[in-house]
Amino acid sequence: MTHNQSKFVPKQASDITLAWLETCLQRHRPALKAKLIDFSTRPTPKQGMTSTVHILELTFAEQTLAKQNTHPNPSHLIAKFSSNHPQAQEALAANRGFQREFNFYKNYSDQSGLSIPFCYWAHYDPVTNQAGLLLEYIEDTRVTSVYDGHSQDIQAVLDQLAPFHARWWNQSAKLAVLCQGQESFIVDPILAKLDLALTNIRQRYRAEIGETLIALLEQWITKAHRLIAYEQQKPQTLCHGDLHRDQILFPCKDDGAIRIIDWQMASRDSGAYDLAYLLMTGLRPEQRESCEQSMVENYHAQLVANGVTDYPLETLWGSYRISIARIAIYFLSALAAPDIAPILAWWESDEKRKGISFWEATYQGLSQAIDQHGVLDYLEQID
């Protein structure tokens, strides 16, 4: 995938022209002979908080295959543009999310080792922080929910995740264009919120959050930089950084591939962070208790089978514990907001979450995992 150098750059789906679209297609499919004569756009049913996503339906003059092309003309594409919402722009500018996703698609998607939607065009403007992607549309897929999803789905993702991590294991030179997952511009804004989050929890949310997460916050505030420095000494790899079920397209057919989408948090980081994020957000507590150990051990075995050396299982478990703490801290930092009504409204807006407690789903499972893995004691031993 190459970065589009055309002077014309659409900033939203309504800016897309027929000529621009055909140019993007021809650049990556030179054998495409059927002429694109029309297209239409419609927003996807579920929009993210930081981007607008549209489905493009394409119409060609003739629906025939080019002589050297074994694939039919694409009937649909995905157009993804950065949101113009000021808060979304501010958040993604702070953590460089648009830049990170652009860098991933520009430099790594074609050789990542994972099944990822093909990228026809990518753009990022560092001055305006505006970004856009034109992506392959994947048909016959399903997105699962943690509330009714199966643990086998998560194991299927792990079967791809371990070889992917092994492929990029300690490849610091090749991954130099990506930021480190715990760099100061990512970590410091979160740390700046923790004192206020802790005060709000003590005064308003103590019963919902519980003593374990309060103790974690107190510990993290006092020694965050030491914990981060300790973890940065461990092996690094290419990480998704936000690997939950909404980012995973499961095939509806048995012979289909699992696709991983939304790479705004891509970074160089501990593979254990992707592993922990997937298990903490993708499994219900009872599923995690029954499957977690075997999943972590299987992930490690697949790393070794794919060439990773000098990485004992014990080291993985240590990074896994720290990763659970990092995830919890990230979620807890949201409680620094003076009013969490918008967060609760967002939670209730999803029909799948109707009747499910925000507090229980977001925090109680993490609290249980911290207790079960002795995370507080483990962090205390790190100097």
Secondary structure by P-SEA (a helix, b strand, c coil): cccccccccccccccccaaaaaaaaaacccccccccccccccccccccccbbbbbbbbbccccccccccccccccbbbbbbccccaaaaaaaaaaaaaaaaaaaaaccccccccccccccbbbbbcccccbbbbbbbbcbbbbbbcccccaaaaaaaaaaaaaaaaaacccccccccccccccccccaaaaaaaaaaaaaaaccccccccaaaaaaaaaaaacaaaaaaaaaaccccccccccccccbbbbccccbbbbbccccccccccaaaaaaaaaaccccaaaaaacaaaaaaaaaaaaaaaccccccaaaaaaaaaaaaaaaaaaaaaaaccccaaaaaaaaacccccccccccccccaaaaaaaaaaaaaaaaaacc
